[in-house]
Amino acid sequence: MINEKFVKKQKQIIKSDITRLEKEIAANRKYLDLGSNNEDNALEFEAFEERSALTKNDEKELKELKKALERIGEGKYGICQKCGELIEPGRLKTYPAATYCATHAKSK
């Protein structure tokens, strides 16, 4: 069984990360509106592509963190979805939304 104190701390970290990502996504979406003329569009296109990619990554991470929060609520947080063993605490600290232990993350 995973340490309850550890899970509680991870839950706080996950909630904080969710809030941060939601703010970043909202800010990026506002920025993704291109300018009103062709010159503006040409100048902003590169930044648009970069922000768009960042937003997609943020949205993916946000989804994974929300699923991790659900697993906490279900009592399934920190359990490898492949083998059912505990995920290493160091791995969860590094990546709170981890769904696989180190062994199975490599073979995924």
C-alpha positions in Angstrom: 0.0 0.0 0.0 1.2 3.5 -0.8 1.9 5.9 2.0 -1.2 8.1 2.7 0.8 11.1 3.5 2.7 10.8 0.2 -0.6 10.5 -1.7 -2.0 13.6 0.1 1.1 15.6 -0.9 0.9 14.4 -4.5 -2.7 15.4 -4.6 -1.8 18.9 -3.7 0.9 19.0 -6.3 -1.4 17.6 -9.0 -4.1 20.2 -8.1 -1.6 23.0 -8.3 -0.3 21.7 -11.7 -3.9 21.5 -13.0 -4.5 25.1 -12.0 -1.3 26.3 -13.6 -2.0 24.4 -16.8 -5.5 25.7 -17.0 -4.2 29.2 -16.8 -1.5 28.6 -19.4 -4.0 27.0 -21.8 -6.4 30.0 -21.4 -3.6 32.5 -22.0 -2.3 30.6 -25.0 -5.8 30.4 -26.5 -6.1 34.2 -26.3 -2.7 34.5 -28.0 -3.6 32.1 -30.8 -6.0 34.6 -32.4 -4.0 35.8 -35.4 -3.7 39.4 -36.5 -6.2 41.1 -38.7 -4.0 41.7 -41.8 -1.6 39.6 -43.8 1.5 41.3 -42.4 0.5 40.5 -38.9 -0.4 37.0 -39.8 3.0 36.4 -41.5 4.9 37.8 -38.5 2.8 35.8 -36.0 2.6 32.5 -37.8 5.8 31.0 -36.3 4.8 32.1 -32.8 1.3 30.7 -33.5 2.6 27.3 -34.4 4.8 27.2 -31.3 2.0 28.2 -29.0 -0.4 25.8 -30.6 2.0 22.9 -30.0 2.6 24.0 -26.4 -1.2 24.2 -25.9 -1.7 20.7 -27.2 1.0 19.4 -24.9 -0.5 21.3 -22.0 -3.9 19.9 -22.7 -2.5 16.3 -22.8 -0.7 16.8 -19.5 -3.9 18.4 -18.0 -5.9 15.4 -19.0 -3.3 13.0 -17.5 -3.2 14.9 -14.2 -7.0 14.9 -14.0 -7.0 11.1 -14.5 -4.3 10.9 -11.7 -6.6 12.8 -9.4 -9.4 10.4 -10.2 -7.1 7.4 -9.4 -6.4 9.1 -6.0 -10.1 9.3 -5.4 -10.5 5.6 -6.3 -7.6 4.5 -4.2 -5.7 3.3 -7.3 -3.0 6.0 -7.4 0.5 4.8 -7.7 -0.4 1.4 -8.9 1.1 0.2 -12.3 -1.7 -0.4 -14.8 0.3 -3.2 -16.4 1.5 -5.3 -13.4 -0.5 -4.0 -10.5 2.6 -3.3 -8.4 3.4 0.0 -6.7 5.0 2.7 -8.9 8.2 3.9 -7.4 7.7 7.1 -5.3 10.6 8.8 -7.0 8.9 8.3 -10.4 5.7 9.7 -9.0 7.5 12.7 -7.6 9.0 13.3 -11.0 5.9 12.6 -13.0 2.8 12.7 -10.7 0.5 11.3 -13.5 2.6 8.2 -14.0 0.5 5.1 -14.8 3.3 2.6 -15.1 6.2 1.5 -13.0 9.7 2.2 -14.4 9.9 -1.3 -15.9 6.6 -1.1 -17.8 7.0 2.5 -18.8 10.1 1.4 -20.8 8.3 -1.4 -22.5 5.2 0.6 -23.4 
